[in-house]
Amino acid sequence: MSDWSASPPMSNDAGDVLSELLSSVPGYKSETEGVQVMVQVFWLPEQSEPDEDLYCWAYRIRIENTGKASVRLTERTWYITDSSGHTECIHGEGVVGEQPVLKPKADFDYTSGVSLKTAGGFMSGTYLMRDVDTGRCFDIEIPAFSLDSPFQTQQVH
């Protein structure tokens, strides 16, 4: 399993193409302590090699501060579970090389990806946020989302 969250963000051209593709993809949403997380995910057939047990997905995340205080995303924790039930925990600083500060009503978008050795699975996790004014830290939920491919015998989603 591989989480690409530590990778630098995609170029604007690639991001524009991905945004267009994602506009028709269903999403997942959660809100914790005034911070909303929205996820869209899709299968990457051109990067996957099913004959070699390599299955790849991209996901786009929008984090929106609906609260009244500015917050900084300092850490991420992902739980990635493949279709055989194996779960890997990945923990790191920030996302895509950044620790964004979100003022009230602001949002932050990023695109990343994941690869599995099985044809499907799911991901969930948390972001550790810090209130910029008070220093208080709190976790926000990343909603669970399924990693579906045409090679699965059953769809999780």
C-alpha positions as CSV (number, residue, x, y, z in Angstrom):
1,M,0.0,0.0,0.0
2,S,1.2,3.5,-0.7
3,D,-0.2,6.9,0.3
4,W,1.0,9.7,-1.9
5,S,-0.1,12.5,0.5
6,A,3.5,13.5,1.1
7,S,4.1,14.1,-2.6
8,P,4.1,17.7,-4.0
9,P,0.8,18.9,-5.5
10,M,0.0,18.3,-9.2
11,S,0.8,20.9,-11.8
12,N,-2.1,23.3,-12.7
13,D,-2.7,21.6,-16.1
14,A,-3.0,18.1,-14.4
15,G,-5.1,19.6,-11.6
16,D,-7.5,21.3,-14.1
17,V,-8.0,18.0,-16.0
18,L,-8.5,16.1,-12.7
19,S,-11.0,18.8,-11.5
20,E,-13.0,18.3,-14.7
21,L,-13.0,14.5,-14.3
22,L,-13.9,14.7,-10.6
23,S,-16.9,17.0,-11.2
24,S,-19.0,13.9,-12.0
25,V,-17.6,11.6,-9.3
26,P,-19.7,11.1,-6.1
27,G,-18.2,12.4,-2.9
28,Y,-18.0,11.6,0.8
29,K,-18.3,14.3,3.5
30,S,-17.8,14.7,7.3
31,E,-17.6,17.7,9.7
32,T,-15.8,17.9,13.0
33,E,-15.5,21.0,15.2
34,G,-16.3,23.4,12.4
35,V,-14.0,21.8,9.8
36,Q,-15.6,20.1,6.9
37,V,-13.7,17.4,4.8
38,M,-15.0,16.4,1.4
39,V,-13.4,13.5,-0.6
40,Q,-13.8,12.4,-4.2
41,V,-12.0,9.3,-5.5
42,F,-11.6,7.6,-8.8
43,W,-9.9,4.6,-10.3
44,L,-6.7,5.2,-12.4
45,P,-6.7,2.4,-15.1
46,E,-3.7,4.0,-16.9
47,Q,-1.5,3.7,-13.8
48,S,-2.8,0.3,-12.7
49,E,-1.2,-3.1,-13.6
50,P,-3.8,-5.7,-12.5
51,D,-1.6,-8.6,-13.9
52,E,1.1,-7.4,-11.4
53,D,-1.3,-6.8,-8.5
54,L,-1.0,-3.0,-8.8
55,Y,-4.2,-1.0,-8.5
56,C,-4.2,2.8,-8.3
57,W,-6.7,5.5,-7.4
58,A,-6.5,9.3,-7.1
59,Y,-8.5,11.3,-4.5
60,R,-9.2,14.9,-4.2
61,I,-9.8,16.4,-0.8
62,R,-11.4,19.8,0.1
63,I,-11.0,21.0,3.7
64,E,-13.2,23.9,4.6
65,N,-13.1,25.9,7.8
66,T,-16.7,26.6,8.7
67,G,-15.8,27.7,12.2
68,K,-14.8,31.1,13.7
69,A,-11.1,30.5,14.4
70,S,-8.1,30.1,12.1
71,V,-6.7,26.6,12.2
72,R,-3.6,24.9,10.8
73,L,-3.5,21.3,9.5
74,T,-0.4,19.9,11.2
75,E,-0.5,16.1,10.8
76,R,-2.4,13.4,8.9
77,T,-3.2,9.8,9.8
78,W,-4.6,7.4,7.2
79,Y,-6.0,3.9,7.7
80,I,-5.8,2.1,4.4
81,T,-7.5,-1.3,4.2
82,D,-7.3,-3.6,1.2
83,S,-9.9,-6.1,0.1
84,S,-8.1,-8.9,1.9
85,G,-8.6,-7.1,5.2
86,H,-5.0,-5.9,5.7
87,T,-4.9,-2.4,7.2
88,E,-1.9,-0.1,7.1
89,C,-1.6,3.1,9.2
90,I,0.3,6.0,7.6
91,H,1.1,9.0,9.8
92,G,2.9,12.2,8.7
93,E,3.2,15.9,8.8
94,G,0.8,18.0,6.8
95,V,-0.5,17.1,3.4
96,V,1.3,17.3,0.0
97,G,4.3,19.0,1.7
98,E,2.2,21.7,3.3
99,Q,0.7,22.6,6.7
100,P,-2.0,24.9,5.4
101,V,-3.7,27.6,7.6
102,L,-7.4,27.9,7.0
103,K,-9.0,31.2,8.1
104,P,-12.7,31.2,8.8
105,K,-14.7,30.5,5.6
106,A,-11.5,29.5,3.7
107,D,-10.8,26.1,2.1
108,F,-7.8,24.1,0.9
109,D,-7.9,21.6,-1.9
110,Y,-5.3,18.9,-2.7
111,T,-5.1,15.8,-4.9
112,S,-3.2,12.7,-4.0
113,G,-3.3,9.0,-4.6
114,V,-3.0,5.5,-3.3
115,S,-2.0,2.1,-4.6
116,L,-3.0,-1.3,-3.4
117,K,-2.0,-4.9,-4.2
118,T,-5.7,-5.9,-4.2
119,A,-8.5,-4.8,-6.6
120,G,-10.3,-2.7,-3.9
121,G,-10.4,-1.4,-0.4
122,F,-11.2,1.7,1.6
123,M,-9.5,4.5,3.4
124,S,-10.3,6.7,6.4
125,G,-8.3,8.8,8.8
126,T,-7.9,12.0,10.7
127,Y,-6.2,15.4,10.4
128,L,-4.6,17.0,13.5
129,M,-5.6,20.6,13.6
130,R,-4.2,23.4,15.7
131,D,-6.2,26.6,16.6
132,V,-3.8,29.4,15.5
133,D,-4.9,31.7,18.4
134,T,-5.1,29.3,21.3
135,G,-2.8,26.5,20.3
136,R,-5.4,23.9,21.1
137,C,-5.1,20.7,19.1
138,F,-8.0,18.6,17.9
139,D,-8.6,15.7,15.4
140,I,-11.0,16.0,12.6
141,E,-12.4,13.0,10.8
142,I,-11.6,12.2,7.2
143,P,-14.7,10.3,6.0
144,A,-14.3,6.6,5.1
145,F,-14.3,6.2,1.3
146,S,-14.2,3.1,-0.9
147,L,-11.5,2.3,-3.5
148,D,-13.5,0.6,-6.2
149,S,-12.1,-0.9,-9.4
150,P,-13.6,-2.9,-12.3
151,F,-11.6,-5.9,-11.1
152,Q,-13.4,-6.3,-7.8
153,T,-15.9,-9.2,-7.4
154,Q,-17.9,-7.0,-5.0
155,Q,-18.0,-3.2,-4.8
156,V,-17.6,-1.6,-1.4
157,H,-19.2,1.7,-2.4
